[in-house]
Amino acid sequence: MHQNIIRLANQRTYGPKTEKLSSEQLALSFELPPVQPELPLKEEVVVEKHTRTVRRGRKELPDNLPREEVVYLPEETHCSCCNAELVQIGELSQLVHRTFDEY
């Protein structure tokens, strides 16, 4: 038994590294007998009805709160490499909540 294990280890280590089939592999049967899958019996489970609450982050701020728009522009308006004019490719909008003590 140990000799068989050593022979297989040596064959894996020093044997051919190609995808060719050996005579031992060709002797194996590649056909499987047909198998009937056993289907489990389905049990009916009764679940009490309920409604799910959808949580979607923070609530909207009230409309009566003051809002201000702050636009940050880059210091340079032209590319430092080719001197082409920079263009805006996106916009980030964020509402900031401030306390009444700041006003």
N, C-alpha and C positions, 0 to 999 in steps of 0.2 A: 504494500500500500504506500509506504514512504517513497519507494522507488518511482511509483507512478506520479506522485506529487512533484518529486524532483525533476522527472522527465518533462512534465508539463511546464514547470517553472523555467527550465532551461529552454524549452521550445519557445515560450513567450519572450524570453530575454534574447536568445541568440538565433531564433528561427527567422524565417522570411517575414518581411514587413509589408507585403503586398496584400491585396484583397482576394487573393486566390483561395479557393476552397481546398482543404486537405482531404485526403481519402477518408479520414474519420468523419469529417463533416458531411461528405457525400453519402456515407452509410446511414446517416440519420434520416428518419422519416419526416418529411415536411408537411404531410397531410394530417390534419387534425380531424378527429371524428366530430360529426355534427353535435352541437350541444344545445339543448333546449333550455333557455334561461327560465329560471323560476321567478315568476312575478310575485312580489309580496302582496299580500291582501291589503286592500286599502281600507283604512279605518276612517270613519267619519268623525270629525272633531267639531264640536259646536263651540263657537267663539262668541262671546257677548259683544254686541254692537257698540261702537264708540266712535267719536269723531276725533280726529287728530288736529292738534293745533300746530300751525305752521309758524315757526319762529324765523323772522326775517331781519335780524339785526336790531338796530336802534329804531325808535319811533321818529317820525319826522318832526322837525322843530316847528313850533307854531309860526304862522305867517306874520304875526305882529312883532316878532323880534327883528331888530335892525340887521341888515346884511350889507356887506361891502365887498366889492370885487377888487382883488389885488392881482396885478399882472406883473410878473417878473420877467424882464427881458435880459438876454445875455449881454455882456459888456461889449463883445465884438459881434458885428453884424455880417462879417465876411470871413470866409474860410482862410485859415493861416497858410494852407498849402497852395491852393489854386486861386485864391482871392475871389471865389464865387460867392454870391450873396447867399446867406443862410436862409432857409425857409422853415416855417413852423410845420412840424409833422404830427403833432398831437396836442391834446389839451388835458390838463388834470384839474378837476373841479372838486373842491372839498369844502363842506360847511364846517365852521369852527364854532363851538359853543363857548361863550364867555359868560362869566357871572355878572350880575348887575353892579357889583362893586367896581368893576373896571370902567363903567360909564360915568 
